Amino acid sequence: MAAAGAGPPPLIPGPGAPLLVDQAAMTGALLDAYEVSGERQWLERALELAGWACQRLRAPDGRFLDRLALPGQSAGLLSRPLPALEENAAIADALLRLAEFTGEAPHRERALDILMAWAPQYSRYGVAAASYGSALLRYLERPDHLIVLGGRADPATRRLHAAALATPQPLRTVQLLDPADPADAGRVARADLGAAAAPAVYVCRGTTCFPPITDVRLLEYRLE
């Protein structure tokens, strides 16, 4: 796994040849931490890891290689990186989640490059292509993105955030944004929430966000 240093750190590969499976798994875990906590540091680290993988592991055909071969540290077959479907599906899924959390299209475009590159080959993997199918479903159907807008320390915001996280929707994403936090201002602007009310939950589908929901019971009813 590529290691992170202090601060918002640059990514520094650790000993041995960094593996795509580690980068994808850690990126997904960091996004889980961000989704549940609302703490932006986890999103920033996920962006770093995904950016490192896009820069260092992307093959010319759009797929990602399973490892970074390092001179003197990779021998035999390990010195010949290869693309692996499941690991590519995991990083594509993480990139699609990043697209929702950031509102930035390039993450979604990179994920599409991966999915398209595997399209002629995935069927030969049978049930082992399930993770690819899941990432493709996330791309095609663009599940709900729930934006919880309000102060992070506000009890009403926390109740809405907990209710959003509990919704039984496959592949949905939940994002807590504090309108008083300058770091969240760009994402709030990209969401185009109009005269945003807070605390409230906005259910966004693609580039459209519906009117705010301020009541936990109404949110649960809407998302059943």
Backbone bond lengths (Angstrom), bond angles and torsions (degrees), N, CA, C in turn:
res aa  C-N    CA-C-N  psi(-1)  N-CA   C-N-CA  omega(-1)  CA-C   N-CA-C  phi
1 M - - - 1.463 - - 1.520 108.97 -
2 A 1.327 116.03 140.89 1.454 118.97 176.29 1.514 108.61 -72.73
3 A 1.321 116.30 128.52 1.463 120.37 -173.79 1.510 110.88 -89.73
4 A 1.335 115.92 149.69 1.450 121.70 177.74 1.511 109.20 -109.42
5 G 1.317 116.96 140.37 1.449 120.93 178.82 1.517 111.67 -91.81
6 A 1.323 117.47 -152.49 1.461 121.66 -177.29 1.515 110.27 -84.08
7 G 1.213 114.72 154.69 1.428 122.14 171.32 1.482 116.29 91.02
8 P 1.304 130.26 -145.45 1.445 119.86 146.65 1.507 105.72 -87.90
9 P 1.348 117.24 98.79 1.445 121.84 -164.75 1.512 114.27 -85.06
10 P 1.321 118.12 154.23 1.450 119.13 164.93 1.518 109.06 -71.29
11 L 1.309 116.88 152.23 1.465 119.50 179.88 1.516 109.38 -81.94
12 I 1.313 115.11 131.54 1.462 121.20 -179.17 1.514 107.38 -123.17
13 P 1.343 119.31 116.35 1.458 119.29 178.62 1.514 111.36 -57.78
14 G 1.329 115.57 135.36 1.453 121.06 177.84 1.512 110.79 -80.56
15 P 1.339 117.45 -171.77 1.464 120.87 179.92 1.525 111.16 -60.71
16 G 1.329 116.14 144.48 1.451 120.46 179.21 1.517 110.86 84.73
17 A 1.330 115.24 -175.29 1.462 121.42 -177.97 1.524 109.75 -90.45
18 P 1.336 119.34 114.17 1.461 120.79 179.35 1.525 112.03 -57.18
19 L 1.324 116.18 139.26 1.464 122.42 -175.14 1.517 110.73 -106.19
20 L 1.327 116.25 141.47 1.456 120.87 176.74 1.522 111.14 -61.48
21 V 1.317 118.56 -38.79 1.465 120.85 -178.33 1.521 110.67 -58.55
22 D 1.345 117.14 -37.71 1.462 120.29 178.72 1.531 111.09 -69.54
23 Q 1.323 116.68 -43.77 1.454 120.14 -178.63 1.534 110.54 -63.39
24 A 1.345 116.63 -43.08 1.462 120.32 -178.90 1.524 111.23 -67.06
25 A 1.331 116.88 -43.27 1.463 120.31 -178.95 1.522 111.10 -65.55
26 M 1.330 117.28 -43.05 1.455 119.92 -179.79 1.532 111.41 -68.52
27 T 1.324 116.97 -37.93 1.467 119.45 176.77 1.525 110.00 -60.87
28 G 1.327 116.81 -44.93 1.459 119.99 177.65 1.515 112.43 -61.54
29 A 1.338 117.35 -40.89 1.462 121.42 179.68 1.533 111.09 -66.06
30 L 1.326 116.98 -40.15 1.461 120.85 177.85 1.533 111.19 -63.97
31 L 1.320 116.12 -38.40 1.464 119.42 177.30 1.526 111.32 -68.45
32 D 1.332 116.90 -35.55 1.470 119.96 173.92 1.528 110.13 -60.54
33 A 1.337 116.02 -44.90 1.462 120.73 -179.64 1.526 110.76 -62.46
34 Y 1.319 116.68 -41.19 1.471 120.33 178.24 1.519 111.00 -65.03
35 E 1.321 116.18 -43.90 1.460 120.26 -177.31 1.530 111.26 -61.38
36 V 1.330 116.52 -40.71 1.461 121.02 -176.08 1.526 111.92 -80.44
37 S 1.332 117.22 -38.28 1.469 120.27 -174.43 1.520 113.90 -93.38
38 G 1.334 116.93 -28.55 1.458 120.46 -173.64 1.513 113.34 75.43
39 E 1.342 117.62 6.28 1.464 121.29 -178.47 1.529 109.95 -85.25
40 R 1.303 115.81 120.30 1.458 121.64 -169.70 1.530 113.72 -66.03
41 Q 1.321 117.77 -22.26 1.464 119.46 -179.05 1.530 111.37 -57.41
42 W 1.332 117.27 -34.00 1.466 119.54 -178.69 1.523 110.84 -71.21
43 L 1.320 117.23 -36.46 1.466 120.04 175.79 1.521 110.37 -64.80
44 E 1.331 117.30 -42.56 1.466 120.61 -178.89 1.527 111.00 -61.92
45 R 1.327 116.98 -39.69 1.467 119.69 179.90 1.520 111.08 -70.64
46 A 1.350 116.35 -36.10 1.470 119.34 176.13 1.525 110.43 -63.48
47 L 1.317 116.61 -39.74 1.467 120.18 177.35 1.525 111.13 -62.74
48 E 1.325 116.57 -39.03 1.471 119.96 178.32 1.520 111.66 -63.59
49 L 1.321 115.74 -47.66 1.464 119.28 -178.27 1.521 111.40 -63.17
50 A 1.333 116.52 -47.08 1.462 119.79 -179.69 1.529 110.43 -63.08
51 G 1.330 116.50 -39.25 1.462 119.94 178.10 1.518 111.97 -63.05
52 W 1.347 115.95 -40.67 1.466 119.87 178.10 1.530 110.24 -61.94
53 A 1.339 116.33 -45.26 1.464 119.79 -179.29 1.525 110.99 -63.27
54 C 1.333 117.27 -40.58 1.464 120.20 -179.98 1.527 111.53 -64.81
55 Q 1.315 116.34 -35.24 1.461 120.27 -178.74 1.522 113.26 -78.36
56 R 1.337 116.72 -36.22 1.463 119.84 -168.71 1.525 114.73 -106.21
57 L 1.334 118.18 -20.72 1.470 119.67 -172.53 1.520 113.71 -116.42
58 R 1.323 118.11 -2.14 1.461 120.24 -177.74 1.524 110.03 -77.35
59 A 1.346 115.25 129.01 1.466 121.65 178.17 1.531 109.44 -87.90
60 P 1.332 118.25 162.31 1.468 120.46 -178.92 1.523 114.33 -58.82
61 D 1.348 118.03 -26.91 1.468 119.69 -178.28 1.523 113.19 -84.87
62 G 1.329 118.16 2.86 1.456 121.18 178.18 1.508 114.27 100.50
63 R 1.345 117.14 -19.69 1.456 119.99 176.83 1.530 109.74 -79.40
64 F 1.329 115.50 165.55 1.459 120.63 178.73 1.531 109.17 -106.16
65 L 1.323 116.11 140.80 1.457 121.51 178.00 1.517 110.19 -79.84
66 D 1.329 115.61 153.51 1.468 119.89 -172.82 1.523 113.69 -76.70
67 R 1.319 118.11 -10.46 1.470 120.62 -178.02 1.521 109.41 -161.75
68 L 1.313 114.61 162.87 1.464 121.43 171.36 1.518 106.82 -101.52
69 A 1.311 115.99 110.81 1.458 119.81 179.77 1.522 109.38 -75.84
70 L 1.321 116.43 125.29 1.455 121.79 -179.10 1.521 110.04 -111.69
71 P 1.319 118.39 130.67 1.464 121.08 178.71 1.523 111.18 -55.72
72 G 1.321 115.80 130.58 1.454 120.54 178.17 1.521 114.41 83.68
73 Q 1.348 117.96 -9.65 1.459 120.56 -179.63 1.525 112.52 -120.24
74 S 1.332 117.16 -4.44 1.457 121.84 -179.41 1.524 107.78 -127.34
75 A 1.334 115.45 121.00 1.461 119.95 -176.72 1.527 110.25 -122.30
76 G 1.329 115.69 156.83 1.452 120.82 176.15 1.513 111.87 58.74
77 L 1.345 116.36 -136.90 1.456 120.77 -179.52 1.522 112.45 -64.50
78 L 1.338 117.27 -23.96 1.453 120.13 179.28 1.526 112.34 -67.03
79 S 1.311 116.65 -16.78 1.459 120.23 179.04 1.530 111.65 -85.52
80 R 1.350 116.22 0.79 1.466 120.77 -178.78 1.523 108.78 -120.40
81 P 1.325 118.94 85.79 1.464 121.69 -179.10 1.525 111.66 -60.29
82 L 1.336 115.43 145.83 1.457 121.90 -179.60 1.532 109.20 -134.73
83 P 1.324 118.21 152.86 1.469 119.71 174.39 1.532 110.59 -78.44
84 A 1.324 117.11 141.23 1.465 123.06 177.74 1.524 108.21 -124.77
85 L 1.332 116.65 131.09 1.464 120.62 -172.46 1.522 112.67 -60.97
86 E 1.328 118.23 -50.09 1.459 120.38 -174.74 1.528 111.67 -61.85
87 E 1.317 116.30 -41.28 1.459 119.90 180.00 1.533 111.19 -68.71
88 N 1.326 116.72 -37.00 1.462 120.34 176.06 1.518 111.31 -65.82
89 A 1.335 116.44 -38.15 1.459 120.06 177.47 1.522 110.60 -63.68
90 A 1.322 117.00 -38.63 1.467 120.80 -179.35 1.518 111.45 -66.10
91 I 1.328 117.85 -42.40 1.466 118.52 -179.80 1.527 110.29 -73.11
92 A 1.340 118.19 -32.87 1.470 120.35 175.37 1.523 110.50 -63.40
93 D 1.333 116.72 -41.99 1.457 120.80 178.47 1.527 110.87 -62.66
94 A 1.325 116.18 -42.44 1.467 119.99 178.36 1.526 111.03 -63.52
95 L 1.321 117.83 -39.95 1.461 121.07 178.87 1.525 111.45 -64.55
96 L 1.329 116.76 -37.04 1.463 120.16 177.96 1.528 110.94 -67.40
97 R 1.315 116.59 -38.33 1.470 119.76 175.11 1.529 110.51 -64.96
98 L 1.319 116.68 -40.88 1.466 119.78 177.44 1.530 111.02 -61.73
99 A 1.321 117.12 -36.60 1.461 120.15 178.09 1.521 110.89 -60.67
100 E 1.332 116.66 -39.00 1.463 119.68 178.82 1.529 111.00 -71.40
101 F 1.314 116.90 -42.73 1.460 120.00 -176.66 1.527 112.73 -69.95
102 T 1.317 117.21 -30.15 1.466 120.37 -177.51 1.522 113.05 -100.42
103 G 1.345 117.11 -22.76 1.459 120.14 -173.52 1.513 112.81 71.27
104 E 1.332 117.08 19.42 1.468 121.97 -175.95 1.530 109.71 -108.08
105 A 1.333 115.57 122.49 1.462 121.87 -173.56 1.532 115.05 -65.22
106 P 1.336 121.33 -31.75 1.472 119.12 -176.48 1.529 113.90 -56.62
107 H 1.330 118.80 -33.10 1.464 119.88 178.19 1.533 110.17 -62.79
108 R 1.302 116.19 -42.78 1.464 121.12 178.78 1.528 110.96 -65.79
109 E 1.318 116.79 -38.26 1.460 120.76 179.06 1.528 111.19 -66.04
110 R 1.336 117.60 -39.43 1.463 120.38 178.10 1.526 110.41 -65.61
111 A 1.326 116.30 -39.03 1.464 119.35 177.34 1.524 110.69 -63.25
112 L 1.323 117.16 -41.25 1.465 120.46 178.47 1.523 110.99 -62.46
113 D 1.326 117.40 -38.94 1.468 120.36 177.51 1.534 110.35 -57.18
114 I 1.326 116.43 -43.16 1.466 120.27 179.67 1.521 110.65 -65.26
115 L 1.326 116.38 -48.41 1.462 120.56 -177.63 1.526 111.45 -62.33
116 M 1.331 117.08 -41.03 1.462 120.65 179.31 1.523 111.47 -67.64
117 A 1.326 116.75 -37.10 1.467 120.05 -179.18 1.529 111.38 -64.96
118 W 1.338 116.79 -31.15 1.465 120.56 -179.84 1.522 113.08 -90.23
119 A 1.324 118.08 -9.72 1.470 120.85 -173.94 1.528 113.83 -55.19
120 P 1.346 120.55 -40.51 1.467 118.68 -179.39 1.536 113.70 -72.89
121 Q 1.346 118.24 -10.14 1.457 119.85 -169.94 1.525 115.06 -119.36
122 Y 1.334 118.16 -19.19 1.471 119.39 -168.76 1.521 113.07 -61.69
123 S 1.352 117.95 -30.09 1.472 120.23 -173.25 1.521 112.13 -64.52
124 R 1.314 118.14 -26.35 1.462 120.24 -178.86 1.534 112.26 -70.99
125 Y 1.334 116.96 -12.50 1.459 120.58 -177.72 1.527 112.90 -88.36
126 G 1.320 118.13 -8.19 1.457 120.40 178.44 1.517 112.10 59.03
127 V 1.351 115.69 -134.91 1.469 119.93 -177.75 1.530 111.44 -65.93
128 A 1.321 117.64 -18.78 1.466 120.41 178.49 1.526 111.63 -69.86
129 A 1.342 116.89 -8.30 1.462 120.57 177.06 1.528 111.67 -92.29
130 A 1.339 117.71 12.83 1.473 120.52 -177.12 1.522 111.87 -59.01
131 S 1.327 117.02 -41.48 1.471 119.07 -179.09 1.526 111.22 -66.49
132 Y 1.325 116.42 -33.52 1.467 120.39 174.92 1.526 109.71 -64.74
133 G 1.342 116.05 -43.82 1.457 120.10 178.61 1.511 112.07 -60.97
134 S 1.331 116.53 -38.40 1.465 120.75 179.47 1.529 110.86 -65.88
135 A 1.326 116.67 -44.21 1.471 119.99 178.37 1.526 110.82 -64.93
136 L 1.331 116.47 -38.87 1.465 120.29 178.46 1.527 110.52 -65.10
137 L 1.336 116.57 -40.24 1.455 120.71 177.21 1.531 110.43 -61.71
138 R 1.330 116.56 -42.24 1.473 119.47 178.08 1.524 110.30 -60.87
139 Y 1.331 117.29 -39.25 1.459 119.70 -179.72 1.529 111.08 -68.84
140 L 1.326 117.11 -47.57 1.460 120.90 -172.42 1.533 112.71 -73.13
141 E 1.323 116.79 -42.28 1.461 119.98 -174.26 1.518 113.12 -91.77
142 R 1.305 117.14 -18.28 1.462 122.46 178.46 1.532 110.18 45.71
143 P 1.332 117.02 74.36 1.466 120.94 -176.59 1.527 112.54 -59.13
144 D 1.324 115.15 165.81 1.465 120.75 -177.55 1.526 111.56 -55.92
145 H 1.318 114.20 138.67 1.465 122.24 170.66 1.516 106.59 -112.81
146 L 1.322 117.00 116.11 1.455 121.90 -175.47 1.524 109.31 -98.91
147 I 1.321 116.28 113.85 1.454 121.32 178.03 1.521 108.46 -97.49
148 V 1.332 115.62 118.30 1.458 121.74 175.90 1.523 106.51 -98.42
149 L 1.320 116.17 112.63 1.460 121.37 -175.50 1.523 109.60 -105.30
150 G 1.334 116.46 121.22 1.455 120.53 178.93 1.514 111.20 164.74
151 G 1.313 115.91 169.22 1.456 120.61 178.92 1.514 111.57 -63.87
152 R 1.322 117.30 135.20 1.464 120.66 -177.14 1.528 112.63 -60.94
153 A 1.325 117.53 -29.68 1.464 120.67 -178.53 1.527 112.76 -92.43
154 D 1.305 117.48 -2.53 1.461 121.68 -177.64 1.529 109.77 -75.03
155 P 1.335 119.40 122.56 1.472 121.27 -179.65 1.537 112.79 -57.00
156 A 1.328 117.76 -36.64 1.463 120.21 179.63 1.531 110.54 -66.07
157 T 1.332 116.09 -39.38 1.465 119.95 176.28 1.518 110.57 -63.04
158 R 1.331 117.27 -43.68 1.457 120.72 -178.83 1.525 111.52 -63.52
159 R 1.334 117.06 -36.54 1.464 119.66 178.16 1.526 110.81 -66.26
160 L 1.320 116.65 -42.93 1.466 120.11 177.71 1.529 111.26 -65.05
161 H 1.325 115.79 -39.74 1.466 120.11 178.90 1.528 110.45 -62.53
162 A 1.324 116.74 -44.52 1.472 120.73 178.98 1.519 110.89 -62.74
163 A 1.323 117.42 -40.45 1.462 120.91 179.49 1.526 110.84 -66.22
164 A 1.337 117.01 -39.19 1.463 120.67 178.32 1.524 111.00 -64.64
165 L 1.328 116.27 -41.57 1.466 120.20 179.45 1.528 111.77 -65.20
166 A 1.345 116.76 -27.85 1.469 120.73 -176.53 1.524 112.95 -84.25
167 T 1.320 118.50 -3.97 1.463 119.83 -177.22 1.527 110.37 -65.64
168 P 1.339 116.97 132.81 1.475 120.73 -176.15 1.527 111.76 -84.41
169 Q 1.310 117.27 54.93 1.457 121.40 179.98 1.523 110.31 -108.62
170 P 1.319 117.07 119.11 1.466 119.14 178.49 1.528 111.31 -60.73
171 L 1.298 115.64 134.89 1.463 123.86 172.27 1.529 114.65 70.17
172 R 1.332 118.81 2.25 1.465 119.08 178.87 1.525 109.66 -65.83
173 T 1.328 115.97 156.02 1.461 121.20 174.96 1.526 108.82 -121.23
174 V 1.331 115.65 147.83 1.462 122.18 -179.16 1.525 107.71 -126.27
175 Q 1.330 115.73 133.79 1.465 120.24 -177.70 1.522 110.05 -135.15
176 L 1.317 116.27 124.22 1.460 122.45 176.44 1.523 108.85 -94.72
177 L 1.317 116.63 119.87 1.463 122.19 -179.58 1.519 109.07 -122.50
178 D 1.324 115.10 132.60 1.460 121.77 179.39 1.526 108.78 -101.89
179 P 1.338 118.63 113.26 1.468 119.46 -177.08 1.528 113.35 -63.54
180 A 1.334 117.04 -16.36 1.470 119.97 178.50 1.519 112.41 -88.26
181 D 1.327 117.46 -5.06 1.460 122.01 -177.68 1.534 109.11 -95.95
182 P 1.339 118.85 116.13 1.468 120.05 -179.86 1.524 113.11 -56.98
183 A 1.338 117.30 -29.60 1.465 120.14 -179.07 1.525 111.74 -67.30
184 D 1.329 117.13 -23.63 1.464 121.13 -179.97 1.523 112.41 -93.65
185 A 1.335 117.75 -8.76 1.461 121.44 -172.57 1.527 112.49 -60.40
186 G 1.333 116.75 -41.12 1.460 119.77 -178.77 1.516 112.23 -62.92
187 R 1.346 116.52 -42.62 1.464 119.36 -179.49 1.523 110.74 -68.10
188 V 1.328 117.44 -38.69 1.465 120.31 177.65 1.529 109.65 -61.72
189 A 1.326 116.93 -41.74 1.467 120.69 179.82 1.522 111.09 -64.93
190 R 1.353 117.04 -42.78 1.461 119.81 -178.90 1.522 111.75 -66.49
191 A 1.337 117.39 -27.46 1.457 120.43 179.27 1.518 111.92 -72.72
192 D 1.342 117.68 -18.33 1.457 122.46 176.42 1.532 110.87 53.61
193 L 1.329 115.35 60.58 1.457 121.42 -176.39 1.527 112.89 -86.95
194 G 1.315 117.58 2.38 1.453 120.49 -179.77 1.525 110.67 69.48
195 A 1.343 116.07 -142.41 1.467 120.87 176.43 1.519 107.70 -77.29
196 A 1.323 115.09 80.97 1.466 121.22 -169.60 1.517 111.76 -64.05
197 A 1.336 114.44 132.08 1.459 121.13 173.40 1.520 108.77 -94.47
198 A 1.334 116.38 148.90 1.459 120.33 178.43 1.531 108.73 -150.58
199 P 1.337 118.01 142.17 1.467 125.47 -1.59 1.530 111.73 -77.28
200 A 1.322 114.95 142.57 1.462 121.08 -178.67 1.518 108.93 -163.19
201 V 1.337 115.00 162.43 1.463 121.81 174.67 1.521 108.30 -114.23
202 Y 1.323 115.35 131.79 1.459 122.04 175.54 1.528 108.00 -110.42
203 V 1.317 116.70 123.25 1.457 121.41 175.88 1.521 107.56 -90.24
204 C 1.319 116.54 115.26 1.465 121.95 -176.81 1.518 109.72 -110.95
205 R 1.325 115.36 133.00 1.461 122.17 176.84 1.517 107.53 -124.52
206 G 1.319 115.98 111.37 1.451 119.34 -173.23 1.518 109.46 66.00
207 T 1.307 116.50 -123.37 1.461 120.61 -179.29 1.529 112.06 -101.64
208 T 1.329 117.38 8.65 1.464 121.52 -178.84 1.519 110.49 -108.89
209 C 1.327 117.14 128.18 1.462 122.20 175.41 1.521 108.79 -113.43
210 F 1.330 115.73 131.88 1.450 121.85 -176.73 1.534 110.22 -84.31
211 P 1.336 117.41 168.28 1.475 120.42 -177.94 1.525 112.03 -56.19
212 P 1.323 116.50 153.32 1.466 120.59 -174.25 1.529 112.58 -67.20
213 I 1.333 114.19 148.87 1.461 122.36 174.21 1.519 106.96 -115.66
214 T 1.313 116.37 125.39 1.465 120.32 -175.59 1.519 113.10 -111.75
215 D 1.325 117.16 -5.30 1.456 121.31 -176.98 1.525 110.09 -112.80
216 V 1.323 117.07 129.56 1.464 121.35 -177.02 1.518 111.00 -60.20
217 R 1.320 118.01 -43.14 1.456 120.36 -178.40 1.523 112.33 -65.20
218 L 1.316 116.18 -38.57 1.463 119.88 176.97 1.523 110.88 -66.01
219 L 1.330 116.46 -39.11 1.468 120.40 177.27 1.520 110.50 -61.05
220 E 1.330 116.78 -46.60 1.461 120.86 179.52 1.530 110.73 -60.33
221 Y 1.350 116.66 -40.06 1.460 120.85 179.82 1.526 110.80 -65.96
222 R 1.332 116.72 -45.11 1.471 121.22 -178.24 1.535 112.20 -62.88
223 L 1.334 116.43 -31.58 1.463 119.45 -172.28 1.525 113.10 -102.90
224 E 1.305 117.67 10.05 1.469 120.47 178.16 1.517 110.16 -66.03
